[in-house]
Amino acid sequence: MASELPLNAAGDKIVRIGHSPDPDDAFMFHAMTTGQFPTPGYDFVHELQDIETLNHRAMNCDLEVSAVSIHAFPDIAADYALMNCGASMGEGYGPMVVCKKGVSQEEAKSNVIAVPGLKTSAYMGLRICWGDVKIEVVPFDEIIPRILDDTYRSGLIIHEGQLTYVDHDLDVLVDLGIWWNERTGGLPMPLGGNVVRRDLGQKAMEDITLYTRMSIEHSIANPDEALEFAKAWGRGIDDETNREFVTMYVNDRTIDYKPEGRESIRKFLKEGQKIGLIDSSFDIDALAFIGEPLE
């Protein structure tokens, strides 16, 4: 039996959407959380938290819909289903290990690396790429400052740091998006996805996934208003950087993962199983996506 959701004054079901304080996530959800098109029967409200917090909230089945790291999905798969829309995938770019000039890859590997969270896809990518390195978890927006003040020799950067690191004269030791692309023969690197809680029932899961896809399509078709909304979550970035970051991670594959996107997620999780970061009992081949087109 499907879970009952609270109702607003108009009798619509209130659905909470958790997403990171990130321009691309805000861009995706702008239309559905600001009433840009009708969503009969549903009232969508958004809650903003960093991705590692959202990963852990999903483990407690807290929110009805949430952005999560692909790395974290197997831990919540019994309670949540992956939507076939809302992907954050690096098409030949992605999280990076950066450092001050003059630091070698060997030096970075032999020292503690600042990472944004143990359940982030960036961290799993780093482990697949570099092996069992020494790390410390640091809030994502403090990693570059902690490199600059010499607390850490290097750090794993995500979000808009992938663009703004150049302003601090930092070098890139590895771009995990490029590395994954080369390792897999051209597949995009899977980073984040949207999940919907299974206990809402199949119809609600499909409705919410449809509205999410419509929201993404609306923002892509009407980018200026959505970009202005998204900029509020960009931690002071300028218009050009905001647009560049959003277009990196919101594109046709965000509307539909497409076969190679779904393949990349499965391959990424299997690589995670090989190094012990993903439970070996999780059946990756049985992974299904809500809203996946029939092929």
Secondary structure, DSSP 8 states (H G I E B T S, - for coil): ------B-TTS-EEEEEEE-SSHHHHHHHHHHHTTSS--TTEEEEEEE--HHHHHHHHHTT--SEEEEEGGGHHHHTTTEEEESS--EEESS---EEEE-TT--HHHHHHS-EEES-TTSHHHHHHHHHH-S--EEE--GGGHHHHHHTTS-SEEEE-TTHHHHGGGGT-EEEEEHHHHHHHHTTS--EEEEEEEEEGGG-HHHHHHHHHHHHHHHHHHHHSHHHHHHHHHTTSTT--HHHHHHHHHHHSSHHHH--HHHHHHHHHHHHHHHHHTTSS-TTS-GGG--EET----
